[in-house]
Amino acid sequence: MKSTSAALIARGFPWLIASLVATHAGMAVTRVTASLWLLSHGHGEWLVGVLISCSAAGPVLLSLWAGRQADRFGLHRPLLIGTVLSLAGALSALLWPAPATMAIASFLCGSAVGILAVAIQREAGLIGEEVGDLKRVFSWVALGPALSNVLSPVLAGLLIDHAGHAMAFGLAVALPLLAWGLGQRVPRHAPRGAEQASRDRPAWLLLRDRGLRNLLMINVVLTACWDAHTFVVPVVGHAQGLSASSIGLVLGSFATAATVVRLLIVRWGRGLDELTVLRTAMVMVALTLIVYAWLPGTPGLMFGSAVLGLALGSYQPMILSALHQVTPADRQGQALGLRMLVSSGMSMAMPLSFGAIAASTAAFGPLWLMALLAVGAQVPAQSLKPILDRLSARSAT
């Protein structure tokens, strides 16, 4: 039987996901609109890269603090902080449009998503009191940003084309307020097991735990594989003479497959084993990245991207489920903050590394490197197996 806190959160779970979608959409609309504003006013493409880096910089800087806030206060205080940051970012871009304010807006909105994502992931993990439930819960959590990534650029583009950039920024102002209102529908409850002594221990001490270290290694590799695909597709498409719409179809096939596999996990996730899914995903990723360079034309690249989407779309629910099993209840926010830190740090650093690798070797060099790392990630996955088996047996008794 679910505890009182778990039952309360379960009743508010749809509002929890809706709040995450609205916050993430606010960041995405701000980033897309700011990027198109810069380009339409004659600024260089390099500034668009700066915007993307700024949106990832916030989670890197604030993720550990966000984890402590989530452990200590639960959902609603991080929700308030995220709403204020996102609202301030969107308003600054709307009222004082300039390259500097666009960068500030991207940083603030990215920070808001990082803070709220950690709090929501921790909150959602309290619902799945049985191990089999965690994978399904986190598949729903992963679907939130995926849905936002599908809808937000379309909405922003339509508003810009038909009403101008200011109207699109107006939507970005409204979305965090919507997120705040939706989040208020989630019942409040006292954080579980948040003793002061646990809260005062630095998050870095969690890295002493072998299970968490291995999970973070796997997470880093698969995040880098995701970023490598995003980086290489436009380069490969351009080299093969594909049109912009064809390149968009290739990227769209990846996003669609990643969304579909998360829906499948929602339906059948209870019977899945985290490590089996992760190890299968790493094999699929390695094999696909090796042959990706020789896939023929748009149909071939769409097929390869769809396979990668199925594999990489499955890893986040499994990582989050395993993380909640290996981490004490009173420090799960800190563990999620650590995961956010390494994921966002990779998203900031790897595009630069991919550019250097592609320039010094071949356009497909980053994919081949990631294939090698995916093979190597089987080692921490194998070491993680006895740990999860032991925890699973303990929870069953």
Buried (B, 14 or more C-beta within 10 A) or exposed (E): EBEEBBBBBBEBBEBBBBBBBBBBBBBBBBBBBBBBBBEEEEBEEEBBBBBBBBBBBBBBBBBBBBBBBBBBBBBBBBBBBBBBBBBBBBBBBBEEBEBEBBBBBBBBBBBBBBBBBBBBBBBBBBBBBEBBBBBBBBBBBBBBBBBBBBBBBEBBBEBBEEEEBBBBBBBBBBBBBBBBBBBBEBBEBEBBEBEEEBBEEEBEEBEEBEBBBBBBBBBBBBBBBBBBBBBBBBBBBEEBEBEEEBBBBBBBBBBBBBBBBBBBBBEEBBEBBBBEBBBEBBBBBBBBBBEBBEBEEBEBBBBBBBBBBBBBBBBBBBBBBBBBBBBEBBBBBBBBBBBBBBBBBBBBBBBEBBBEBBEEEEBBBBBBBBBBBBBEBBEBBEBBBEBBEEBBEEEEE
